[in-house]
Amino acid sequence: MIITEKHSRILRYTHWINVVFLSLMVWSGILIYWANDAYFKIPDPIAEKLSLQYKLAEGLSWHFFIMWGFLINGLVYLAYQIFSGEWRELAPRLGTFKDAVLVTLHDLHLRKSAPPMHGKFNAAQKLAYCGVILMAFGSIVTGIAIYKPVTMGWLTALLGGYEAARLEHFILMIGFILFVIVHILQVIKAGWNNFRAMIAGYEIEKK
């Protein structure tokens, strides 16, 4: 039996803190959205079950408060990636997109073998994790644009106007939800050893 270190303490802490912040951001965002469900109607029975009605002020308060924790935690994660050199494990390289397609086909049982991994993460994981970092940045930018459309008028205009920025912010939230669903399914597929690495920081390999 071989114990292999995989994830550092800072990486694990920021990951789990982000789980809490992201969950609360989505929840408070839904409270805000229910007040003006412009893109699709949330059925009243579901809204009542989830206690979404008439909580715009509560949603806004929570959203803007949690945003600071979400932002600070993200900056700590990025600073660690840069100064520790861990970013090299995530950075896509030539052929990453092609390998990501092959990994996906393998996961869907449409291909017998997956391409070799380069480092801790396979090509699909690298694209997904880099993508979610960009999504987080996009959420902050679009959030500021719709929160301060007059003060930050140039930013709102750059994003296509208030309505466009609001739609972009909403699409990014849907993207986060889809990412989390796929991420959880992949964790279940990978098994306990992989999950333990994100909790304890190490994997156990049998000889």
Buried (B, 14 or more C-beta within 10 A) or exposed (E): EEEEEBBEEBBBBBBEBBEEBBEBBBBBBBBBBBBEEEEEEBEEEEBEEEEBEEBBEEBBEBBEEBBEBBBEBBEBBBEBBEEEEBEEBBEBEEEBEEBBBBBBEBBEEEBEEBBEEBEEBBBBBBBBBBEBBEBBBBBBBBBBBBBEBEEBEEBBBEBEEBEBBBBBBBBBBEBBEEBBEEBEEBEEEEEEBBEBBBEBBBBEEEE
